[in-house]
C-alpha cells in the first residue's frame, strides 16, 4: 500500500496484504464457518484474488474490496457445499468422526440410469398433455396458472393432470 494514498498497488500488495488483512479476514470467516482450516483456506483464497487484481489495476478502497471478495468466496463455498454434500458420522467404539464423500461407484451409476429409464418409460405411458403439464410443473417449475394459460385449460385441470402423473409414477416407480 502506498503510504499516502491508502491504495493497493501491485509491487506493495504482496508485502502488505497479509499483514494488513489476514487477521480481520480470519475473524470474518471464523464467524461464518465452523471449521478453522476452511476459514484459513478462505483467507488465502481472498488474499490471492486481491493480489491478482492488484497486478491489473490500482484498488481505490482496499478494505471494501477485500471484504467484497471475502463475501463472494463465502457464497461460492456455500454453493459448492450444497452441490457436493458430505455425510458425517461417528464411527465405531472409538468415537472418531469420519467424513464420507458421495462416491459415484459403477453400481450407483447403473442404479441411477435404471431408475431414470424406469421414470422415462412411465412418463411415456401418459397422455401427451398430462406428460407436458407434469414436466412443466415439476421439472421446469412453471406455475399452474401459467400452464393453464399456455394450454387454454383451467387451473384445476392442470392440478388434475399433475396428480394423475404423480399417481402413475408412484405406482410404476415406487417401492414394490
Buried (B, 14 or more C-beta within 10 A) or exposed (E): BEEEEEBBBBEBBBEBBBEBBBEBBBEBBBEBBEEEEBBBBBBEBBBEBBBEBBEEEBBEEBEEBBBEBBEEBBEEBEEEEEEEEEEEEEEEEEEEEEEEEEEEEEEEEEEEEEEEEEEEEBBEEBEEEBBBBBBBBEEEEBEBEBBBEEBEBEBEBBBBBBEBBEEBBEEEBEEE
